Amino acid sequence: MNAVYVVGTARSPIASVQAGNTDEIVNTSVISSLSPVELGEQVLRHLIRESSIDPMNIQFFFMGSAISQKVERSMYQAPAKFVFRRATLGQNIPVIARTVEKACSTGLVSIWCAAKKIIIGKAEIAIAGGVDMMSRQANGVILNGLTDPTTGKLMAQLADQKALELGDGFGREAHDACALASYERAKATAHDHALVPIRLLGVEMPVLTYDTEIEKYGNRLKVLSKIRPYPGCKIMTVLNSAKYGDAAAFLMLASENAVREKNLRPLARIVAFAEHSEEDPKDFIIAPAGAAIKALAVAGLQADEIDYWEINEAFPTSSLYVMKKCGVPHEKINPCGGAIAHGHPIGATGGCLAVKNIMICRKMKKRYGIVVVCNAISEATAMIFEMV
């Protein structure tokens, strides 16, 4: 099987979303006047330009989207192809493009779809990632997307139920402490990441240059332990849970042959990917541990050989459970904070975390990183990268 290398990364900052105060009122963000297509094309164009790859050599483009592709008029037909053509200024490039949806794992599964094409020799160069804008939609639309169809419960309520079942070490205090660490780490590293500045149409100066949810950090520390849980919950609150976000993120992937022939500079190699399912919908929040264990087995690695873990913080339970189940120290998990502090743009999250993990590992001169993402109805995915 062919090796798959990451030869370029690009992600937008994550825009903080102001939720409407009723299910009918549309959410907003500093970039909500853009469509997801317009956001995606800015990031994709940057990636292609910075990678110095002729767009004619890109054979596949997989674009994940969980919320936007369900409701945005600009994404009704072949949105991945539409975004690619806009990003390449309308060139008639015969790229094969596809939209991917897998709840919170959307971006990571999209990357794996592209990687598989290279692994089996069907492509030399491919791009994958995701885009989602949780602004522009009525809050009720997003809540529908966060509701388990089997039980009729919101993801927060299911996660709360599971955390209560797990018992000691998984109570409100532990969840708040994990959230606090996310805020503090995100604040300390807020401007450490090379992100694609996002501009509004017709405006020269960028309006989004860093993850803006982080700027709310100061006021939250005072009320973190005092805020009431969500309805139907005892542990999960608006502050110790992931926040809505707008973002786009993509990886440029290449085969070993393409790296050699086109003189590309690889950043990392995809070592393993795994999917895992538990039995009950509420178990989605502990499924990341199972996905990580499977990915480690595929890679022939032990948990302590992974230098940095990016675990999607839909709720702190996932990180807490990985710490216990896999014996991972907290300092290795989300070293720059997670979705509690940065935001969780569902369809783009997997791509954002992959970019983040590679950047952190390379900056700190570490070898292995893993991205682990829970998704709906008891499942999770994991991908391991080796820096090169």
C-alpha positions as CSV (number, residue, x, y, z in Angstrom):
1,M,0.0,0.0,0.0
2,N,1.2,3.5,-0.8
3,A,2.3,5.9,2.0
4,V,0.3,9.1,2.4
5,Y,2.0,12.4,3.2
6,V,0.6,15.7,4.3
7,V,2.3,18.3,2.2
8,G,0.2,21.3,3.1
9,T,-2.3,22.5,5.7
10,A,-4.6,25.5,6.0
11,R,-7.4,26.4,8.3
12,S,-9.3,29.6,9.0
13,P,-9.6,30.9,12.5
14,I,-12.8,29.7,14.2
15,A,-15.3,32.5,14.4
16,S,-17.3,32.7,17.7
17,V,-21.1,32.4,17.0
18,Q,-23.7,34.4,18.9
19,A,-26.7,32.1,19.2
20,G,-30.1,33.4,18.6
21,N,-32.2,33.6,21.8
22,T,-35.0,31.5,20.3
23,D,-35.1,28.6,17.9
24,E,-36.3,30.8,15.1
25,I,-33.7,33.7,15.3
26,V,-30.7,33.2,13.1
27,N,-27.3,33.0,14.8
28,T,-24.5,35.4,13.8
29,S,-20.8,35.8,13.7
30,V,-18.3,38.3,12.4
31,I,-18.1,36.4,9.1
32,S,-21.8,35.3,8.9
33,S,-22.3,37.5,5.8
34,L,-20.1,35.1,3.9
35,S,-21.6,31.8,2.6
36,P,-19.9,28.6,3.5
37,V,-18.8,28.4,-0.2
38,E,-17.1,31.8,0.1
39,L,-15.4,30.8,3.4
40,G,-14.2,27.5,2.0
41,E,-12.8,28.9,-1.2
42,Q,-10.7,31.4,0.7
43,V,-9.0,28.7,2.7
44,L,-8.7,26.3,-0.2
45,R,-7.2,28.9,-2.5
46,H,-4.6,29.7,0.2
47,L,-3.7,26.0,0.6
48,I,-3.2,25.5,-3.2
49,R,-1.2,28.7,-3.5
50,E,1.1,28.0,-0.5
51,S,1.6,24.4,-1.5
52,S,3.0,25.5,-5.0
53,I,1.0,22.7,-6.6
54,D,-0.5,23.1,-10.1
55,P,-4.3,22.6,-9.5
56,M,-4.3,20.5,-12.6
57,N,-2.4,17.8,-10.6
58,I,-5.1,17.6,-7.9
59,Q,-7.1,14.5,-8.6
60,F,-9.6,14.3,-5.7
61,F,-11.2,16.9,-3.4
62,F,-13.3,15.7,-0.4
63,M,-15.1,18.4,1.5
64,G,-16.9,17.6,4.7
65,S,-20.0,19.6,5.9
66,A,-22.5,18.6,8.6
67,I,-24.8,21.6,9.1
68,S,-24.3,23.9,6.1
69,Q,-24.7,21.4,3.4
70,K,-28.2,20.6,4.7
71,V,-29.6,24.1,4.5
72,E,-27.4,26.5,2.5
73,R,-28.8,27.2,-1.0
74,S,-25.3,27.6,-2.4
75,M,-24.6,24.0,-1.4
76,Y,-27.7,22.3,-2.8
77,Q,-25.9,20.7,-5.8
78,A,-22.3,19.4,-5.9
79,P,-21.0,21.8,-3.3
80,A,-17.4,20.3,-3.2
81,K,-17.0,20.8,-6.9
82,F,-18.5,24.3,-6.7
83,V,-16.0,25.3,-3.9
84,F,-13.1,23.9,-5.8
85,R,-13.9,25.7,-9.0
86,R,-14.3,29.0,-7.2
87,A,-11.0,28.5,-5.4
88,T,-9.3,27.9,-8.7
89,L,-10.9,30.9,-10.3
90,G,-13.2,29.0,-12.5
91,Q,-10.6,26.8,-14.2
92,N,-12.1,23.7,-15.8
93,I,-10.0,21.3,-13.7
94,P,-11.1,17.6,-14.0
95,V,-10.9,17.0,-10.2
96,I,-13.3,14.5,-8.8
97,A,-15.1,16.2,-5.9
98,R,-17.4,14.8,-3.2
99,T,-19.1,16.0,-0.1
100,V,-18.8,14.0,3.1
101,E,-21.0,13.9,6.2
102,K,-20.3,12.1,9.4
103,A,-21.5,14.3,12.2
104,C,-18.6,15.6,14.3
105,S,-16.2,13.3,12.6
106,T,-17.0,14.7,9.2
107,G,-13.7,16.5,8.6
108,L,-11.5,13.6,9.7
109,V,-13.5,11.0,7.7
110,S,-13.1,13.3,4.7
111,I,-9.3,13.2,5.1
112,W,-9.4,9.5,5.3
113,C,-11.5,9.3,2.1
114,A,-8.8,11.2,0.3
115,A,-6.0,9.2,1.9
116,K,-7.6,5.9,0.8
117,K,-7.4,7.0,-2.9
118,I,-3.6,7.5,-2.5
119,I,-3.2,4.3,-0.5
120,I,-4.7,2.1,-3.2
121,G,-3.0,3.9,-6.1
122,K,-6.0,5.8,-7.5
123,A,-4.5,9.2,-6.8
124,E,-1.2,11.0,-6.4
125,I,-2.4,14.3,-4.9
126,A,-5.7,15.0,-3.1
127,I,-7.2,17.6,-0.8
128,A,-9.6,17.0,2.0
129,G,-11.1,18.7,5.1
130,G,-14.3,20.5,5.8
131,V,-16.3,23.7,6.2
132,D,-19.3,24.6,8.4
133,M,-20.9,27.8,9.5
134,M,-23.1,27.5,12.5
135,S,-24.0,31.1,12.2
136,R,-26.5,31.9,9.4
137,Q,-28.8,29.2,10.7
138,A,-31.6,29.4,13.1
139,N,-30.6,27.9,16.4
140,G,-33.4,25.3,16.1
141,V,-31.8,23.9,12.9
142,I,-28.6,23.2,14.8
143,L,-30.4,21.8,17.8
144,N,-32.1,19.4,15.5
145,G,-28.7,18.3,14.3
146,L,-27.6,17.8,17.9
147,T,-30.6,15.6,18.8
148,D,-30.3,11.8,18.9
149,P,-33.2,10.4,16.7
150,T,-33.3,7.2,18.8
151,T,-33.9,8.7,22.2
152,G,-35.0,12.2,21.2
153,K,-32.3,13.6,23.6
154,L,-29.8,16.3,23.0
155,M,-26.1,15.3,22.9
156,A,-25.5,17.2,26.1
157,Q,-28.2,15.2,27.9
158,L,-26.8,11.9,26.7
159,A,-23.3,12.9,27.6
160,D,-24.5,14.0,31.0
161,Q,-26.3,10.6,31.5
162,K,-23.1,8.7,30.7
163,A,-20.9,10.9,32.9
164,L,-23.2,10.3,35.8
165,E,-23.0,6.5,35.1
166,L,-19.2,6.6,35.1
167,G,-19.2,7.9,38.7
168,D,-16.0,8.9,40.6
169,G,-13.7,11.3,38.6
170,F,-16.4,12.2,36.2
171,G,-18.5,14.7,38.2
172,R,-19.2,18.4,37.7
173,E,-16.0,19.4,39.4
174,A,-13.8,17.3,37.1
175,H,-15.7,18.6,34.0
176,D,-15.3,22.2,35.1
177,A,-11.6,21.7,35.8
178,C,-11.1,20.2,32.3
179,A,-13.0,23.2,30.8
180,L,-10.8,25.6,32.8
181,A,-7.7,24.0,31.4
182,S,-9.0,24.4,27.9
183,Y,-9.7,28.1,28.4
184,E,-6.3,28.7,30.0
185,R,-4.3,26.8,27.4
186,A,-6.2,28.4,24.5
187,K,-5.6,31.9,26.0
188,A,-1.9,31.3,26.4
189,T,-1.5,30.2,22.8
190,A,-4.2,32.2,21.1
191,H,-1.8,33.8,18.5
192,D,0.6,30.9,18.1
193,H,-1.0,29.4,15.1
194,A,-0.5,30.4,11.4
195,L,-4.1,30.8,10.3
196,V,-5.7,31.9,7.0
197,P,-7.0,35.5,7.6
198,I,-10.6,35.7,6.4
199,R,-12.0,38.7,4.6
200,L,-15.5,39.8,3.9
201,L,-16.5,40.3,0.2
202,G,-15.3,43.7,-1.0
203,V,-13.3,44.4,2.2
204,E,-9.5,44.5,2.0
205,M,-8.6,44.1,5.6
206,P,-9.3,40.7,7.2
207,V,-12.0,40.6,9.9
208,L,-11.1,37.2,11.3
209,T,-7.4,36.4,12.2
210,Y,-7.7,34.3,15.4
211,D,-10.1,32.0,17.2
212,T,-12.4,34.7,18.6
213,E,-14.2,32.5,21.2
214,I,-11.0,32.7,23.2
215,E,-11.4,36.4,23.9
216,K,-14.4,35.7,26.1
217,Y,-12.1,33.8,28.5
218,G,-11.7,36.3,31.3
219,N,-15.3,36.7,32.2
220,R,-16.0,33.0,32.2
221,L,-13.6,32.1,34.9
222,K,-15.6,33.9,37.5
223,V,-18.8,32.0,36.8
224,L,-17.6,28.6,35.5
225,S,-18.5,26.7,38.7
226,K,-21.7,28.7,39.4
227,I,-23.6,28.4,36.1
228,R,-26.6,26.2,36.0
229,P,-26.5,22.9,34.0
230,Y,-28.5,22.6,30.7
231,P,-32.1,21.5,31.1
232,G,-32.2,17.8,31.9
233,C,-28.6,17.8,32.9
234,K,-26.6,17.8,36.2
235,I,-23.1,18.2,34.9
236,M,-23.0,19.8,31.4
237,T,-23.3,23.5,31.1
238,V,-22.9,26.1,28.4
239,L,-19.4,26.8,29.7
240,N,-18.0,23.3,30.1
241,S,-19.3,22.3,26.6
242,A,-18.2,23.0,23.1
243,K,-19.3,26.3,21.5
244,Y,-20.8,26.9,18.1
245,G,-18.2,28.0,15.5
246,D,-17.6,29.0,11.8
247,A,-14.5,27.6,10.1
248,A,-12.9,25.8,7.2
249,A,-9.8,23.6,7.2
250,F,-8.1,21.4,4.6
251,L,-5.0,19.2,4.1
252,M,-3.1,18.6,0.9
253,L,-2.2,14.9,0.7
254,A,0.4,13.3,-1.7
255,S,1.9,9.9,-2.4
256,E,5.6,9.2,-2.0
257,N,6.0,9.2,-5.7
258,A,4.4,12.7,-6.0
259,V,6.6,14.0,-3.1
260,R,9.7,12.8,-5.0
261,E,8.8,13.8,-8.5
262,K,7.3,17.2,-7.7
263,N,9.9,18.0,-5.0
264,L,7.3,18.5,-2.3
265,R,8.1,19.1,1.3
266,P,6.2,16.6,3.5
267,L,5.0,17.7,6.9
268,A,3.7,14.5,8.3
269,R,2.7,11.0,7.3
270,I,-0.7,9.4,8.0
271,V,0.1,6.3,10.0
272,A,-3.3,4.9,10.9
273,F,-7.0,5.5,10.9
274,A,-9.7,3.7,12.9
275,E,-13.4,3.9,13.6
276,H,-15.2,2.6,16.7
277,S,-18.7,2.2,17.9
278,E,-20.1,1.5,21.3
279,E,-23.6,0.0,21.8
280,D,-25.8,2.8,23.2
281,P,-26.3,6.3,21.8
282,K,-25.1,7.9,25.1
283,D,-21.8,6.0,24.7
284,F,-20.7,8.4,21.9
285,I,-18.8,10.4,24.5
286,I,-16.6,7.5,25.6
287,A,-16.2,6.0,22.0
288,P,-13.0,8.1,21.4
289,A,-11.0,5.9,23.7
290,G,-12.0,2.8,21.6
291,A,-11.1,4.6,18.3
292,A,-7.8,5.6,19.7
293,I,-7.0,2.1,21.0
294,K,-7.8,0.6,17.5
295,A,-5.7,3.2,15.7
296,L,-2.8,2.6,18.1
297,A,-3.0,-1.2,17.3
298,V,-3.0,-0.5,13.5
299,A,0.1,1.7,14.0
300,G,1.9,-0.7,16.3
301,L,2.2,2.0,18.9
302,Q,1.5,2.3,22.6
303,A,-0.5,5.2,24.1
304,D,2.6,6.7,25.8
305,E,4.4,6.9,22.4
306,I,1.9,9.6,21.3
307,D,3.3,13.0,22.0
308,Y,0.2,15.1,21.7
309,W,-3.5,14.2,21.6
310,E,-6.2,16.3,20.0
311,I,-9.5,15.1,21.4
312,N,-12.6,16.9,20.3
313,E,-14.1,18.5,23.4
314,A,-17.8,18.2,22.6
315,F,-17.9,17.7,26.4
316,P,-15.0,17.1,28.8
317,T,-16.1,13.5,29.4
318,S,-14.2,12.3,26.3
319,S,-10.8,13.6,27.5
320,L,-11.4,12.4,31.1
321,Y,-12.3,8.9,29.8
322,V,-9.2,8.7,27.6
323,M,-7.0,9.8,30.5
324,K,-8.4,6.9,32.6
325,K,-8.8,4.2,29.9
326,C,-5.5,4.8,28.0
327,G,-3.4,6.2,30.9
328,V,-2.7,9.5,29.1
329,P,-1.6,12.4,31.3
330,H,-3.7,15.6,30.9
331,E,-0.7,17.7,29.7
332,K,-0.6,15.6,26.5
333,I,-4.2,16.3,25.7
334,N,-5.3,19.4,23.9
335,P,-2.1,21.4,24.8
336,C,-3.5,24.5,23.2
337,G,-7.1,24.1,24.4
338,G,-10.0,22.4,22.7
339,A,-13.5,23.1,21.4
340,I,-14.7,24.3,24.8
341,A,-12.5,27.4,24.3
342,H,-11.9,27.5,20.5
343,G,-15.4,26.5,19.2
344,H,-16.7,23.4,17.4
345,P,-17.6,24.1,13.7
346,I,-19.0,20.6,13.4
347,G,-18.2,19.7,9.8
348,A,-14.8,21.5,9.9
349,T,-13.7,20.3,13.3
350,G,-11.8,17.2,12.2
351,G,-9.8,19.2,9.7
352,C,-9.1,22.0,12.2
353,L,-7.8,19.5,14.7
354,A,-5.6,17.7,12.2
355,V,-4.1,21.0,11.1
356,K,-3.6,22.0,14.8
357,N,-2.1,18.7,15.8
358,I,0.5,18.7,13.0
359,M,1.4,22.3,13.7
360,I,1.9,21.8,17.4
361,C,3.9,18.5,17.0
362,R,6.2,20.1,14.4
363,K,6.7,23.3,16.4
364,M,7.6,21.3,19.6
365,K,9.7,18.8,17.5
366,K,7.6,15.9,18.5
367,R,7.1,12.7,16.5
368,Y,3.6,11.4,16.9
369,G,0.2,13.1,17.1
370,I,-3.3,11.7,17.2
371,V,-6.7,13.3,16.5
372,V,-9.7,11.7,18.1
373,V,-13.3,12.8,17.4
374,C,-16.6,11.5,18.8
375,N,-19.6,11.6,16.6
376,A,-23.3,10.9,16.9
377,I,-25.0,7.6,17.9
378,S,-22.1,5.9,19.9
379,E,-19.3,6.3,17.3
380,A,-15.8,7.9,17.1
381,T,-12.9,8.1,14.7
382,A,-9.1,8.5,15.2
383,M,-6.1,9.3,13.0
384,I,-2.4,9.1,13.9
385,F,0.2,11.3,12.2
386,E,4.0,10.9,12.2
387,M,6.0,14.1,11.7
388,V,8.6,13.9,8.9
